[in-house]
Amino acid sequence: MTVHREMTSTTLAKKSLRDIVHHFTPAWFTVTMGTGAISMLFHNYPYGNESQPMKAFTFLFFFLNLALFVLFTAVSAARFILFPKIWSRMLRHPVQSLYLSTFPMGATTLINVAIGDIFLTYGFGGKAFVYTIWSLWWLDVALSFISCFWLMHIMKTRQEHSLKTMTTAWILPVVPLVVGSSTGGVIAPALQIYSPSHALLTIVFAVFMVTIGLSLSLMMLTIYILRLVVYGYPAGIGILSSFYPLGPSGQAAYSILLIGQSLQSLLPLNYGDSDFLRWKFVGDTFNVFCIGISVVLWSFATMWIVYAVLGIQQVVRHDHVPFKLSFWSMIFPNGVYANLTIQLSRTFDSPFFRVYGAIYAAGTLLLWICVAVPTVCLIPGGVIFDAPCLEEVSVLEPPKTEVVGEV
């Protein structure tokens, strides 16, 4: 095992622009994820979402998110161009490398609003706009699979992990598949207007993605329960990751709910030789099945909220948790859960889900404000720009190979 250390004075003094770029980590894309989630909540809010103020706030957060995403992408590109050696060091860091997965997830929040509001509500761009967004979704899908398989491979071969140091950040590489699948469910109704076969292809691939992403997430969360029982809650800032399970469980439920609605609309087929797909009740059957799974996953997410609240109050009572960029990681999972609850209120026409979802969405907006304000205050001094991979990295040396000659 090799340990690299590098302490710079910039961690204590005000950072220059070059230092800010040097310390600009992929975790900043959690800001775009959280901002995008707020935009979706304004779009789907169960009360007054057709009013002009709600539409204005939807677009306000959408364009803010778009500007941040473009800015963060440009700064990240500049970082790796100006400091090319950072790339290998970051990949070897057992935490920072996992946040590379936030890039495709941040992009999906933009795609969701672009299709769900800009096109389906206002009809902007027509067929060309829909197919442009669809092609961007396929690019995001490719990045999501790279995140899932390549980053997981890096975790297993180039990093050092243990049960005692585990947090739910382990699920970050696989969550983009779940988030991307839900975006496929958002795009499908728009594609169906022009090509039902393309919409069906999108839905089938979304099923493939959510199956892999949710399965891996549930495996890791099972291990995390063992970690909690054996070693207790993570100390300090690590406890904030307790909300991460809301991401895969809540977004998977939302994705499966949209998949069921799309299959109900697309099926049965009026062509082909498949008796199953031509059966007149196949679409309704799929939809009922998907609704049932979504309710189960909503219950699962609700359980994790209770554990997260209990864990955070336990750690805060005994340990100081300084404000860092990690606070942004709480917003997207809570926004996803609120959005799912609102969607279930429409599915069941349920006052309980409607009121609860509205309250939770308002609380998520308040959380966004409480995190955004101190972040903006800390940006001028550069204190919030901190790259732990520049200070300490533990690396597993690759195994040496023996060459055995023939006797």
C-alpha positions as CSV (number, residue, x, y, z in Angstrom):
1,M,0.0,0.0,0.0
2,T,1.3,3.4,-1.0
3,V,0.2,6.6,0.7
4,H,0.6,10.0,-1.0
5,R,0.4,13.2,1.0
6,E,0.4,16.8,-0.2
7,M,-0.6,19.7,2.0
8,T,-0.7,23.1,0.5
9,S,-1.1,26.5,2.2
10,T,-4.2,27.1,0.0
11,T,-6.2,24.9,2.3
12,L,-5.8,27.6,5.0
13,A,-5.4,30.9,3.0
14,K,-7.7,32.5,0.5
15,K,-7.5,30.6,-2.8
16,S,-6.6,32.1,-6.1
17,L,-8.6,31.3,-9.3
18,R,-5.9,28.7,-10.3
19,D,-6.2,27.1,-6.8
20,I,-10.0,27.0,-7.1
21,V,-9.7,25.2,-10.5
22,H,-7.1,22.9,-8.9
23,H,-9.5,22.0,-6.0
24,F,-12.7,21.8,-8.1
25,T,-13.9,18.2,-7.6
26,P,-16.6,16.3,-9.4
27,A,-18.7,16.5,-6.2
28,W,-19.8,20.0,-7.4
29,F,-22.2,18.3,-9.8
30,T,-24.3,17.5,-6.8
31,V,-25.2,21.2,-6.9
32,T,-26.7,20.7,-10.4
33,M,-28.5,17.5,-9.3
34,G,-30.1,19.3,-6.3
35,T,-31.0,22.4,-8.4
36,G,-32.5,20.2,-11.1
37,A,-34.5,18.3,-8.5
38,I,-36.0,21.6,-7.3
39,S,-36.9,22.6,-10.9
40,M,-38.8,19.2,-11.3
41,L,-40.6,19.8,-8.0
42,F,-41.9,23.2,-9.2
43,H,-43.0,21.5,-12.4
44,N,-44.9,18.7,-10.7
45,Y,-46.1,20.5,-7.6
46,P,-49.6,19.3,-6.8
47,Y,-51.0,22.7,-6.1
48,G,-51.0,25.6,-8.6
49,N,-48.4,24.0,-10.9
50,E,-50.3,25.5,-13.9
51,S,-50.0,29.0,-12.6
52,Q,-47.6,31.5,-14.1
53,P,-45.5,31.9,-10.9
54,M,-44.9,28.1,-10.7
55,K,-44.0,27.9,-14.3
56,A,-41.6,30.9,-13.8
57,F,-39.9,29.2,-10.9
58,T,-39.6,26.0,-13.0
59,F,-37.8,27.8,-15.7
60,L,-35.7,29.9,-13.3
61,F,-34.3,26.8,-11.6
62,F,-33.9,25.1,-15.0
63,F,-31.8,27.8,-16.5
64,L,-29.8,28.3,-13.3
65,N,-29.2,24.5,-13.4
66,L,-28.2,24.7,-17.1
67,A,-25.8,27.6,-16.4
68,L,-24.2,25.8,-13.5
69,F,-23.9,22.6,-15.5
70,V,-22.1,24.3,-18.3
71,L,-19.8,26.3,-16.0
72,F,-18.9,23.2,-13.9
73,T,-18.2,21.2,-17.0
74,A,-15.9,23.9,-18.4
75,V,-14.1,24.2,-15.0
76,S,-13.7,20.5,-14.8
77,A,-12.3,20.3,-18.3
78,A,-9.8,23.1,-17.5
79,R,-8.8,21.3,-14.3
80,F,-7.8,18.1,-16.0
81,I,-6.1,20.0,-18.9
82,L,-4.1,22.3,-16.5
83,F,-3.4,19.5,-14.0
84,P,-3.4,16.2,-15.9
85,K,-1.8,14.2,-13.0
86,I,-4.9,14.9,-10.9
87,W,-7.0,12.5,-12.9
88,S,-5.1,9.4,-11.8
89,R,-4.9,10.5,-8.2
90,M,-8.6,11.2,-8.1
91,L,-9.4,7.8,-9.5
92,R,-7.4,6.2,-6.7
93,H,-9.2,8.1,-4.0
94,P,-11.9,5.9,-2.5
95,V,-14.5,8.7,-2.1
96,Q,-13.8,11.5,-4.6
97,S,-13.7,9.1,-7.6
98,L,-17.3,8.0,-6.8
99,Y,-18.6,11.5,-7.5
100,L,-17.7,11.2,-11.2
101,S,-21.1,9.6,-11.4
102,T,-22.8,12.8,-10.5
103,F,-22.1,14.2,-14.0
104,P,-24.5,12.0,-15.9
105,M,-27.1,12.4,-13.1
106,G,-26.9,16.1,-13.3
107,A,-27.4,16.0,-17.0
108,T,-30.6,13.9,-16.6
109,T,-32.3,16.7,-14.5
110,L,-31.9,19.0,-17.5
111,I,-33.3,16.4,-19.9
112,N,-36.3,15.8,-17.7
113,V,-37.4,19.4,-17.6
114,A,-36.5,20.0,-21.3
115,I,-38.9,17.2,-22.4
116,G,-41.4,17.3,-19.5
117,D,-42.0,21.1,-19.5
118,I,-40.4,22.8,-22.5
119,F,-41.7,20.3,-25.1
120,L,-44.7,18.6,-23.7
121,T,-46.2,21.8,-22.1
122,Y,-45.2,24.4,-24.8
123,G,-44.4,22.2,-27.8
124,F,-41.1,23.9,-28.3
125,G,-38.8,22.6,-31.1
126,G,-41.1,19.9,-32.4
127,K,-39.7,16.6,-33.7
128,A,-36.1,17.9,-34.1
129,F,-36.0,19.0,-30.5
130,V,-37.3,15.7,-29.2
131,Y,-34.8,13.6,-31.2
132,T,-32.0,15.9,-30.2
133,I,-32.8,15.4,-26.6
134,W,-33.2,11.6,-27.2
135,S,-29.7,11.5,-28.7
136,L,-28.4,13.3,-25.7
137,W,-30.1,10.8,-23.5
138,W,-28.4,7.9,-25.3
139,L,-25.0,9.7,-24.6
140,D,-26.0,10.0,-20.9
141,V,-26.9,6.3,-20.9
142,A,-23.4,5.4,-22.2
143,L,-21.9,7.5,-19.5
144,S,-24.1,5.8,-16.9
145,F,-22.9,2.4,-17.9
146,I,-19.3,3.6,-17.8
147,S,-19.9,4.8,-14.3
148,C,-21.5,1.6,-13.2
149,F,-19.0,-0.9,-14.6
150,W,-15.8,1.1,-14.9
151,L,-16.0,2.9,-11.6
152,M,-17.0,-0.3,-9.8
153,H,-14.0,-2.0,-11.4
154,I,-11.8,0.8,-10.1
155,M,-13.2,0.4,-6.6
156,K,-12.3,-3.3,-6.7
157,T,-8.9,-3.1,-8.2
158,R,-7.3,0.3,-7.5
159,Q,-8.8,1.5,-4.2
160,E,-8.8,0.4,-0.6
161,H,-12.2,-0.1,1.1
162,S,-13.4,-1.7,4.3
163,L,-16.7,-2.4,6.0
164,K,-15.8,-0.1,8.8
165,T,-15.2,2.9,6.5
166,M,-18.2,2.2,4.3
167,T,-20.8,4.8,3.6
168,T,-23.8,4.8,1.3
169,A,-21.5,6.7,-1.2
170,W,-20.7,3.2,-2.5
171,I,-24.0,3.3,-4.4
172,L,-23.0,6.4,-6.4
173,P,-21.5,4.6,-9.4
174,V,-24.6,2.5,-10.0
175,V,-27.3,5.1,-9.3
176,P,-26.9,6.8,-12.8
177,L,-28.5,3.8,-14.3
178,V,-31.6,4.2,-12.2
179,V,-31.7,8.0,-12.8
180,G,-31.2,7.5,-16.5
181,S,-34.0,5.0,-16.7
182,S,-36.5,7.4,-15.2
183,T,-35.4,10.0,-17.9
184,G,-36.2,7.3,-20.5
185,G,-39.7,7.2,-19.0
186,V,-40.0,10.9,-19.3
187,I,-38.9,10.9,-22.9
188,A,-41.1,8.0,-24.1
189,P,-44.4,9.9,-24.2
190,A,-42.8,12.6,-26.4
191,L,-41.3,10.0,-28.7
192,Q,-44.6,8.2,-29.0
193,I,-46.0,11.2,-30.8
194,Y,-43.6,10.6,-33.7
195,S,-42.6,7.0,-33.4
196,P,-44.2,4.4,-31.1
197,S,-41.5,1.9,-31.9
198,H,-38.7,4.3,-30.7
199,A,-40.7,5.0,-27.6
200,L,-41.0,1.2,-26.9
201,L,-37.3,0.7,-27.5
202,T,-36.6,3.5,-25.0
203,I,-38.9,1.9,-22.4
204,V,-37.4,-1.6,-22.9
205,F,-33.9,-0.1,-22.4
206,A,-35.1,1.8,-19.3
207,V,-36.3,-1.5,-17.8
208,F,-32.8,-3.0,-18.5
209,M,-31.1,0.0,-16.8
210,V,-33.4,0.2,-13.7
211,T,-33.1,-3.6,-13.2
212,I,-29.2,-3.5,-13.0
213,G,-29.0,-0.2,-11.1
214,L,-31.7,-1.1,-8.5
215,S,-30.3,-4.7,-8.0
216,L,-26.7,-3.4,-7.3
217,S,-28.1,-0.7,-5.0
218,L,-30.1,-3.1,-2.9
219,M,-27.0,-5.4,-2.6
220,M,-24.9,-2.5,-1.3
221,L,-27.6,-1.2,1.0
222,T,-27.8,-4.7,2.6
223,I,-24.1,-4.5,3.3
224,Y,-24.5,-1.0,4.7
225,I,-27.1,-2.3,7.2
226,L,-24.5,-4.8,8.4
227,R,-21.9,-1.9,8.7
228,L,-24.4,0.1,10.9
229,V,-25.1,-2.9,13.1
230,V,-21.4,-3.8,13.5
231,Y,-19.7,-0.4,13.6
232,G,-22.5,2.2,14.2
233,Y,-23.2,5.3,12.2
234,P,-20.4,7.1,10.2
235,A,-18.8,9.9,12.1
236,G,-18.7,13.6,11.1
237,I,-19.6,14.7,7.6
238,G,-20.0,11.0,6.5
239,I,-23.4,10.8,8.2
240,L,-24.9,13.1,5.5
241,S,-24.7,10.1,3.1
242,S,-27.6,8.5,5.1
243,F,-30.0,10.1,2.7
244,Y,-28.4,8.5,-0.4
245,P,-30.6,5.4,-0.3
246,L,-33.6,7.7,-1.2
247,G,-31.9,8.2,-4.6
248,P,-32.0,4.6,-6.0
249,S,-35.1,3.5,-4.1
250,G,-37.2,6.7,-4.8
251,Q,-35.9,7.2,-8.4
252,A,-36.4,3.6,-9.2
253,A,-40.0,3.7,-8.0
254,Y,-40.6,6.9,-10.1
255,S,-38.9,5.2,-13.1
256,I,-41.0,2.0,-12.8
257,L,-44.2,4.1,-12.4
258,L,-43.4,5.9,-15.6
259,I,-42.5,2.7,-17.3
260,G,-45.9,1.2,-16.4
261,Q,-47.7,4.2,-17.7
262,S,-45.8,4.1,-21.0
263,L,-46.4,0.4,-21.5
264,Q,-50.1,0.9,-20.8
265,S,-50.1,3.5,-23.6
266,L,-47.9,1.6,-26.1
267,L,-49.4,-1.9,-25.7
268,P,-50.9,-4.1,-27.0
269,L,-49.1,-4.1,-30.3
270,N,-51.1,-4.3,-33.5
271,Y,-48.3,-6.0,-35.5
272,G,-45.9,-8.9,-35.1
273,D,-46.5,-12.5,-34.1
274,S,-46.2,-12.2,-30.3
275,D,-49.5,-13.4,-28.7
276,F,-48.3,-11.9,-25.4
277,L,-47.7,-8.4,-26.7
278,R,-50.9,-8.5,-28.8
279,W,-53.0,-9.5,-25.8
280,K,-55.5,-6.8,-25.1
281,F,-54.8,-6.6,-21.4
282,V,-51.0,-6.7,-21.5
283,G,-50.5,-2.9,-21.1
284,D,-52.9,-2.7,-18.2
285,T,-51.3,-5.7,-16.5
286,F,-47.8,-4.2,-16.8
287,N,-49.1,-0.9,-15.4
288,V,-50.7,-2.5,-12.3
289,F,-47.6,-4.6,-11.7
290,C,-45.4,-1.4,-11.9
291,I,-47.6,0.5,-9.6
292,G,-47.3,-2.2,-7.0
293,I,-43.5,-2.2,-7.2
294,S,-43.4,1.6,-6.9
295,V,-45.5,1.6,-3.7
296,V,-43.1,-1.1,-2.2
297,L,-40.1,1.0,-3.1
298,W,-41.7,4.2,-1.7
299,S,-42.2,2.3,1.6
300,F,-38.5,1.3,1.4
301,A,-37.4,4.9,0.9
302,T,-39.6,6.0,3.8
303,M,-37.9,3.6,6.0
304,W,-34.5,5.0,5.0
305,I,-35.7,8.5,5.9
306,V,-36.4,7.4,9.4
307,Y,-32.9,5.8,9.7
308,A,-31.3,8.9,8.2
309,V,-33.0,11.3,10.7
310,L,-32.1,9.0,13.6
311,G,-28.5,8.7,12.5
312,I,-28.0,12.4,11.9
313,Q,-29.4,13.5,15.3
314,Q,-27.2,10.8,16.9
315,V,-24.0,12.1,15.3
316,V,-24.8,15.8,15.6
317,R,-25.3,15.4,19.4
318,H,-21.8,14.0,19.9
319,D,-19.8,15.4,17.0
320,H,-19.3,18.6,15.2
321,V,-20.3,18.5,11.5
322,P,-18.7,21.5,9.6
323,F,-20.4,22.9,6.6
324,K,-18.9,21.5,3.4
325,L,-19.9,20.7,-0.2
326,S,-21.2,17.4,1.0
327,F,-24.4,19.1,2.3
328,W,-25.5,19.4,-1.3
329,S,-25.7,15.6,-1.6
330,M,-28.8,15.6,0.6
331,I,-31.0,17.6,-1.7
332,F,-31.4,15.4,-4.8
333,P,-32.4,12.2,-2.8
334,N,-35.0,14.2,-0.9
335,G,-36.2,15.9,-4.0
336,V,-36.6,12.5,-5.7
337,Y,-38.6,11.2,-2.8
338,A,-40.9,14.2,-2.8
339,N,-41.4,13.9,-6.6
340,L,-42.3,10.2,-6.3
341,T,-44.8,11.0,-3.6
342,I,-46.5,13.6,-5.7
343,Q,-46.6,11.2,-8.7
344,L,-48.2,8.5,-6.5
345,S,-50.9,11.1,-5.4
346,R,-51.9,11.4,-9.0
347,T,-51.9,7.7,-9.6
348,F,-54.2,7.0,-6.6
349,D,-55.9,10.4,-6.5
350,S,-54.8,10.3,-2.8
351,P,-55.1,13.3,-0.5
352,F,-52.6,11.8,1.8
353,F,-49.9,11.5,-0.9
354,R,-50.8,14.9,-2.3
355,V,-50.5,16.8,1.0
356,Y,-47.5,14.8,2.2
357,G,-45.7,15.3,-1.1
358,A,-46.4,19.0,-1.1
359,I,-45.1,19.4,2.4
360,Y,-42.0,17.3,1.7
361,A,-41.3,19.3,-1.5
362,A,-41.5,22.6,0.4
363,G,-39.1,21.2,3.0
364,T,-36.7,20.2,0.2
365,L,-36.8,23.7,-1.2
366,L,-36.1,25.1,2.2
367,L,-33.1,22.7,2.5
368,W,-31.9,23.9,-0.9
369,I,-32.0,27.5,0.4
370,C,-30.2,26.6,3.7
371,V,-27.4,25.0,1.7
372,A,-27.2,27.5,-1.2
373,V,-26.8,30.6,1.0
374,P,-23.7,29.5,3.0
375,T,-22.2,28.0,-0.2
376,V,-22.4,31.4,-2.0
377,C,-20.9,33.1,1.1
378,L,-18.0,30.7,1.1
379,I,-17.2,30.9,-2.6
380,P,-15.3,34.3,-2.6
381,G,-12.7,33.1,-0.1
382,G,-12.4,29.7,-1.8
383,V,-12.8,27.8,1.5
384,I,-15.4,25.5,0.1
385,F,-13.1,24.4,-2.8
386,D,-11.3,21.4,-1.3
387,A,-10.0,18.3,-3.0
388,P,-9.2,15.6,-0.4
389,C,-7.5,13.5,-3.2
390,L,-4.7,16.1,-3.2
391,E,-3.9,15.5,0.5
392,E,-4.2,11.8,1.1
393,V,-4.8,8.8,-1.1
394,S,-4.6,5.1,-0.3
395,V,-3.9,2.9,-3.2
396,L,-3.9,-0.9,-3.6
397,E,-0.8,-1.8,-5.6
398,P,-1.6,-4.0,-8.6
399,P,-0.7,-7.6,-8.0
400,K,2.6,-8.7,-9.4
401,T,2.4,-11.5,-12.0
402,E,4.8,-14.4,-12.2
403,V,6.0,-15.8,-15.5
404,V,6.5,-19.5,-15.2
405,G,8.5,-21.1,-17.9
406,E,7.9,-24.6,-19.3
407,V,10.1,-27.4,-17.8
